[in-house]
Amino acid sequence: MLVSSNVTMQFGSKPLFENISVKFGGGNRYGLIGANGSGKSTFMKILGGD
């Protein structure tokens, strides 16, 4: 299980996302979809501790 609470990311003064909380249960598959440049890879890097 992976739990993350109140994640916020911005580039300079431009917010990418604010106060995102997620909970991923074990034994499940999840997908992350969104437009190009919407912060999908950045969000995954943050969850991975990068």
Residue frames as qw, qx, qy, qz and C-alpha x, y, z in Angstrom:
[[0.000, 0.890, 0.456, 0.000, 0.00, 0.00, 0.00],
 [0.396, 0.127, 0.009, 0.909, 1.16, 3.50, -0.80],
 [0.129, -0.869, -0.470, 0.086, -0.35, 6.54, 0.93],
 [0.377, 0.102, 0.012, 0.920, 0.56, 10.15, 0.24],
 [0.102, -0.812, -0.552, 0.160, -1.16, 13.18, 1.74],
 [0.037, -0.954, -0.102, 0.278, -1.28, 16.88, 0.90],
 [0.640, -0.043, 0.375, 0.669, 1.29, 16.82, -1.93],
 [0.239, 0.930, 0.124, -0.250, 1.88, 20.22, -3.51],
 [0.643, -0.053, 0.373, 0.667, 4.20, 21.06, -6.41],
 [0.288, 0.928, 0.151, -0.181, 4.85, 24.31, -8.21],
 [0.682, 0.194, 0.176, 0.683, 7.37, 25.64, -10.69],
 [0.137, 0.245, -0.030, 0.959, 8.27, 29.16, -9.66],
 [0.320, 0.091, 0.395, -0.856, 4.96, 30.83, -8.90],
 [0.632, 0.093, -0.441, -0.631, 2.96, 28.48, -11.17],
 [0.606, -0.200, 0.681, -0.360, 1.18, 25.70, -9.23],
 [0.307, 0.175, -0.854, -0.383, 1.19, 22.30, -10.91],
 [0.598, -0.434, -0.632, -0.234, -0.97, 20.60, -8.28],
 [0.130, -0.454, 0.431, -0.769, -1.98, 21.45, -4.75],
 [0.497, -0.210, 0.609, -0.581, -2.90, 19.33, -1.72],
 [0.758, 0.149, -0.511, -0.378, -3.28, 16.04, -3.62],
 [0.486, -0.347, 0.738, -0.314, -3.83, 12.96, -1.45],
 [0.729, 0.227, -0.532, -0.367, -3.79, 9.40, -2.80],
 [0.593, -0.328, 0.692, -0.249, -4.06, 5.89, -1.41],
 [0.631, 0.353, -0.605, -0.333, -3.05, 2.92, -3.56],
 [0.829, -0.297, 0.378, -0.287, -4.00, -0.50, -2.23],
 [0.207, -0.414, 0.861, 0.214, -1.85, -3.60, -2.70],
 [0.415, 0.191, 0.886, 0.079, -2.84, -6.15, -5.33],
 [0.418, 0.789, 0.387, -0.228, -4.46, -3.55, -7.59],
 [0.504, 0.164, 0.359, 0.768, -3.41, -1.86, -10.81],
 [0.045, 0.836, 0.274, -0.473, -3.74, 1.86, -11.33],
 [0.533, 0.445, 0.338, 0.636, -3.33, 4.17, -14.29],
 [0.159, -0.669, -0.133, 0.713, -2.41, 7.83, -14.34],
 [0.431, 0.516, 0.535, 0.512, -3.76, 9.71, -17.33],
 [0.046, -0.852, -0.181, 0.490, -3.68, 13.35, -18.35],
 [0.526, 0.848, 0.013, 0.063, -2.65, 15.78, -21.04],
 [0.724, 0.261, -0.159, 0.619, 0.97, 16.35, -22.01],
 [0.207, 0.415, -0.246, 0.851, 2.64, 18.63, -19.48],
 [0.561, -0.620, -0.232, -0.496, 0.01, 18.08, -16.79],
 [0.259, -0.652, 0.571, -0.426, 2.50, 16.74, -14.22],
 [0.969, -0.088, -0.126, -0.193, 2.05, 12.95, -14.43],
 [0.781, 0.261, -0.394, 0.407, 5.77, 12.16, -14.48],
 [0.031, 0.534, -0.410, 0.739, 6.52, 14.79, -11.85],
 [0.725, -0.403, 0.148, -0.539, 3.86, 13.33, -9.56],
 [0.979, -0.006, -0.203, 0.034, 5.28, 9.81, -9.99],
 [0.533, 0.427, -0.435, 0.587, 8.80, 11.08, -9.24],
 [0.297, -0.532, 0.351, -0.711, 7.56, 12.71, -6.04],
 [0.901, -0.260, 0.032, -0.345, 5.82, 9.49, -4.97],
 [0.917, 0.174, -0.259, 0.249, 9.05, 7.62, -5.68],
 [0.629, -0.681, -0.030, 0.374, 11.02, 9.96, -3.42],
 [0.625, 0.306, 0.188, 0.693, 12.91, 11.78, -6.16]]
